[in-house]
Structures are given as structure tokens and as C-alpha cells.
Amino acid sequence: MRYLIFPLLMALATPSLAQEDNSQVDAGRRDLGSTTEKFTDSEGSDLYRRACSGCHGPEGEGAYGAGKYPALAANPRLGHKRYPVNLILEGNGAMPAFADWLDDEQVAAIVSYIQTNLGNDYEGDNTAEEVKRMRAEFADLEEG
């Protein structure tokens, strides 16, 4: 028993190597496009690939199986700015809310990307200011 206690006490008293190397770990995560708290990419195509394509497909074709992931390719609902911004921020059904993971510029970048790519030909002129305004409006709806 005493042979087990000493190593445990030493481990607790010694600074963790993981704590010392956090800067390297965080740098590696940023290179991967995300940390444990948020996405770090800024380009809409990169953000789509990391955050959306796993469910909606690399070309926006959607998927069916264990869940239903609607196609974003040639999707007429994406012609309205409010619809994709709301879905990205608030989620819907199986889709998680990304409000805490993406800032306003990133949401605008993703929406612009999916509106002008994946077989869509919409304006895609979203701004971070518009997303910020919509984010506040959606929060007001939840409170009231």
C-alpha cells in the first residue's frame, strides 16, 4: 500500500507536463481549424469543410441514414439570409447550435459560401454586422 501512495503523491506534487505544453497543443489545434472552444478558420470554404460537410456532404448533397441531413446544394431556402444564419446559430432538430463556436464574421463567411457555391447562385453578400444584429434578434426571441 505504501508503495502506491508515494508515486501518487509525487504525481500530484509535480507540475503536469501537459500544462507546460499547452501552448504547443493550442497551436496544433489552431492549425487544425479549431480548439476545444471554437473554430479558428475564417474562410467560408474551410469553415464549411470543418463544421458542415461531415453531415451535409462535401458538395452539399446531404445524407440520409442514422439521421436526415438536408442537401444544401441547389437549396432555394438559402436564398434568404435569415434562414441559414438562424440555423447555424440556433440549430434545428439534429443540427447543433454553433452560436458559441462561431463568431459573426465566421457565420457570415459560411452563409456567403453556401449561398454562392454547392450549386447555389444567390447573392452571398452577408456581413458580420448583419449576423450580429440577427444574433441579438434571435436572443430577444428566446427571452420574450
C-alpha positions as CSV (number, residue, x, y, z in Angstrom):
1,M,0.0,0.0,0.0
2,R,2.7,2.5,0.9
3,Y,4.4,1.7,-2.4
4,L,1.3,3.0,-4.2
5,I,0.9,6.2,-2.1
6,F,4.3,7.7,-2.8
7,P,4.0,7.7,-6.6
8,L,0.5,9.2,-6.3
9,L,1.8,12.0,-4.1
10,M,4.7,12.7,-6.4
11,A,2.4,12.9,-9.4
12,L,0.1,15.4,-7.6
13,A,3.0,17.5,-6.4
14,T,4.9,17.7,-9.7
15,P,3.6,20.2,-12.3
16,S,2.0,18.4,-15.2
17,L,3.9,18.1,-18.4
18,A,0.6,18.7,-20.2
19,Q,0.2,22.0,-18.5
20,E,3.7,23.1,-19.6
21,D,3.0,22.2,-23.3
22,N,-0.5,23.8,-23.6
23,S,0.9,26.4,-26.0
24,Q,2.1,23.7,-28.4
25,V,-1.2,21.8,-28.1
26,D,-3.3,25.0,-28.7
27,A,-1.1,25.9,-31.7
28,G,-1.7,22.5,-33.1
29,R,-5.4,22.8,-32.7
30,R,-5.5,26.2,-34.4
31,D,-3.7,24.6,-37.3
32,L,-6.5,22.0,-37.4
33,G,-9.1,24.8,-37.6
34,S,-10.5,24.5,-34.1
35,T,-9.8,24.5,-30.4
36,T,-11.9,22.9,-27.7
37,E,-13.8,26.2,-27.5
38,K,-14.3,27.5,-31.1
39,F,-13.4,27.2,-34.8
40,T,-10.4,29.3,-35.8
41,D,-10.7,29.3,-39.6
42,S,-12.0,32.5,-41.3
43,E,-12.7,31.3,-44.9
44,G,-16.2,30.1,-45.6
45,S,-14.9,27.1,-47.6
46,D,-12.7,26.0,-44.7
47,L,-15.4,26.5,-42.1
48,Y,-17.9,24.6,-44.3
49,R,-15.5,21.7,-44.7
50,R,-14.8,21.5,-40.9
51,A,-18.2,22.3,-39.4
52,C,-20.8,21.4,-42.0
53,S,-19.6,18.8,-44.6
54,G,-19.5,15.9,-42.2
55,C,-23.3,15.9,-42.1
56,H,-24.3,17.8,-45.3
57,G,-21.6,16.3,-47.5
58,P,-18.5,17.8,-49.1
59,E,-20.6,19.0,-52.1
60,G,-23.7,19.9,-50.0
61,E,-25.5,16.8,-51.3
62,G,-27.0,15.9,-47.9
63,A,-27.2,12.5,-46.4
64,Y,-29.8,10.0,-45.0
65,G,-29.1,7.1,-42.7
66,A,-29.0,7.4,-38.9
67,G,-30.2,10.9,-39.4
68,K,-31.6,13.2,-42.1
69,Y,-29.2,15.9,-43.2
70,P,-30.8,18.0,-45.8
71,A,-29.0,19.0,-49.0
72,L,-27.6,22.4,-49.2
73,A,-26.8,22.1,-52.9
74,A,-29.4,23.9,-55.0
75,N,-31.4,24.7,-51.9
76,P,-33.9,27.5,-52.5
77,R,-34.2,28.3,-48.8
78,L,-30.7,29.5,-48.8
79,G,-31.7,32.5,-50.9
80,H,-32.8,34.3,-47.7
81,K,-30.1,35.4,-45.4
82,R,-32.1,34.9,-42.2
83,Y,-32.7,31.2,-42.8
84,P,-29.1,29.9,-42.9
85,V,-28.0,32.4,-40.2
86,N,-30.7,31.2,-37.8
87,L,-29.9,27.5,-38.4
88,I,-26.2,28.0,-37.9
89,L,-26.7,30.0,-34.7
90,E,-29.6,28.2,-33.2
91,G,-29.5,24.7,-34.6
92,N,-32.6,22.7,-35.5
93,G,-33.5,19.2,-34.5
94,A,-30.4,17.1,-35.0
95,M,-28.3,20.1,-36.1
96,P,-26.4,21.6,-33.2
97,A,-26.3,25.3,-32.5
98,F,-23.0,26.8,-33.4
99,A,-23.5,30.2,-31.8
100,D,-20.9,29.6,-29.2
101,W,-18.4,28.1,-31.6
102,L,-18.5,30.7,-34.4
103,D,-18.2,34.5,-34.3
104,D,-20.3,36.8,-36.5
105,E,-17.6,37.0,-39.2
106,Q,-17.3,33.2,-39.4
107,V,-21.1,32.8,-39.7
108,A,-21.3,35.4,-42.4
109,A,-18.4,33.6,-44.3
110,I,-20.2,30.2,-44.1
111,V,-23.5,31.6,-45.2
112,S,-21.9,33.5,-48.1
113,Y,-20.0,30.3,-49.1
114,I,-23.1,28.1,-49.2
115,Q,-25.1,30.8,-51.0
116,T,-22.6,31.1,-53.8
117,N,-21.3,27.5,-54.0
118,L,-22.7,24.0,-53.8
119,G,-24.9,24.6,-56.9
120,N,-26.4,27.8,-55.3
121,D,-26.3,31.1,-57.1
122,Y,-27.5,33.6,-54.5
123,E,-26.1,37.0,-53.6
124,G,-23.9,35.8,-50.7
125,D,-23.2,39.3,-49.5
126,N,-23.6,38.7,-45.8
127,T,-21.7,40.8,-43.3
128,A,-20.7,40.3,-39.7
129,E,-22.8,43.3,-38.8
130,E,-25.9,41.7,-40.2
131,V,-25.1,38.4,-38.4
132,K,-24.6,40.4,-35.1
133,R,-28.0,42.1,-35.5
134,M,-29.7,38.7,-36.2
135,R,-27.9,37.0,-33.3
136,A,-29.3,39.7,-31.0
137,E,-32.8,39.4,-32.5
138,F,-32.8,35.6,-32.0
139,A,-31.7,36.0,-28.4
140,D,-34.5,38.5,-27.8
141,L,-37.0,35.9,-29.2
142,E,-35.8,33.3,-26.7
143,E,-36.1,35.7,-23.8
144,G,-39.6,37.0,-24.7
